[in-house]
């Protein structure tokens, strides 16, 4: 847990098949078959989805192209989370 703390990542929920982690606006579901990474938006949690090489943030009620800044935020969060969980 200290590695997660050092990176500013919080474990939000731990369930039998999936755990949720968060930092800032980034959220990741780890485990299970439907894991994914996304951002909290005005429309709620929006997962990062790639279609034909274009990144979108998709929530239940909306979708929009991901900005380069959002992609970088998600990329850095994903790398840090992967690193923390593998140690």
C-alpha positions as CSV (number, residue, x, y, z in Angstrom):
1,X,0.0,0.0,0.0
2,X,2.8,2.4,0.7
3,X,3.8,2.4,-3.0
4,X,0.2,3.4,-3.9
5,X,0.3,6.1,-1.3
6,X,3.7,7.4,-2.6
7,X,2.1,7.8,-6.0
8,X,-1.1,9.4,-4.7
9,X,-3.3,6.5,-5.7
10,X,-6.2,5.4,-3.5
11,X,-7.9,2.0,-3.4
12,X,-11.5,3.1,-3.5
13,X,-13.3,-0.3,-3.5
14,X,-12.1,-3.9,-3.2
15,X,-14.6,-6.5,-4.3
16,X,-14.3,-10.3,-4.8
17,X,-13.4,-9.8,-8.5
18,X,-12.6,-6.2,-9.1
19,X,-10.9,-3.4,-7.2
20,X,-11.2,0.3,-8.0
21,X,-8.3,2.7,-7.8
22,X,-8.3,6.5,-8.2
23,X,-6.0,9.5,-8.5
24,X,-7.3,12.9,-9.3
25,X,-9.9,12.4,-12.0
26,X,-8.5,9.0,-13.1
27,X,-10.2,5.8,-12.2
28,X,-9.2,2.2,-12.9
29,X,-11.1,-1.1,-12.5
30,X,-8.5,-3.9,-12.0
31,X,-9.4,-7.5,-12.2
32,X,-12.4,-9.4,-13.7
33,X,-13.0,-9.5,-17.4
34,X,-14.3,-5.9,-17.8
35,X,-11.4,-3.9,-16.3
36,X,-10.6,-0.5,-17.7
37,X,-9.3,3.0,-17.1
38,X,-11.1,6.3,-17.5
39,X,-11.8,9.7,-16.1
40,X,-14.5,11.2,-13.9
41,X,-16.4,13.7,-16.1
42,X,-19.5,15.9,-15.8
43,X,-21.4,12.9,-17.2
44,X,-20.0,10.5,-14.7
45,X,-17.3,7.8,-15.2
46,X,-16.1,7.8,-18.8
47,X,-13.9,4.9,-19.9
48,X,-11.2,5.3,-22.4
49,X,-12.2,3.4,-25.6
50,X,-10.2,3.3,-28.9
51,X,-12.0,3.2,-32.2
52,X,-10.1,3.1,-35.5
53,X,-7.1,4.6,-33.7
54,X,-9.1,7.5,-32.2
55,X,-9.4,7.7,-28.4
56,X,-12.8,8.4,-26.9
57,X,-14.1,8.9,-23.4
58,X,-17.4,7.0,-23.2
59,X,-19.9,7.2,-20.3
60,X,-23.4,5.8,-20.1
61,X,-24.9,9.1,-21.4
62,X,-22.2,10.6,-23.6
63,X,-19.0,10.2,-25.5
64,X,-16.4,12.6,-26.7
65,X,-12.9,12.5,-28.3
66,X,-10.2,12.4,-25.6
67,X,-7.9,15.3,-25.6
68,X,-4.1,14.8,-25.6
69,X,-4.0,16.1,-22.0
70,X,-6.6,13.5,-20.9
71,X,-4.7,10.8,-22.7
72,X,-1.5,11.8,-21.0
73,X,-3.2,11.9,-17.6
74,X,-4.6,8.4,-18.1
75,X,-1.3,7.0,-19.5
76,X,0.7,8.3,-16.5
77,X,-1.9,7.0,-14.0
78,X,-2.0,3.6,-15.7
79,X,1.8,3.3,-15.7
80,X,2.0,4.3,-12.1
81,X,-0.8,1.9,-11.0
82,X,0.8,-1.0,-12.9
83,X,4.1,-0.3,-11.4
84,X,2.7,-0.1,-7.9
85,X,0.7,-3.3,-8.2
86,X,3.5,-5.3,-9.6
87,X,5.9,-4.7,-6.7
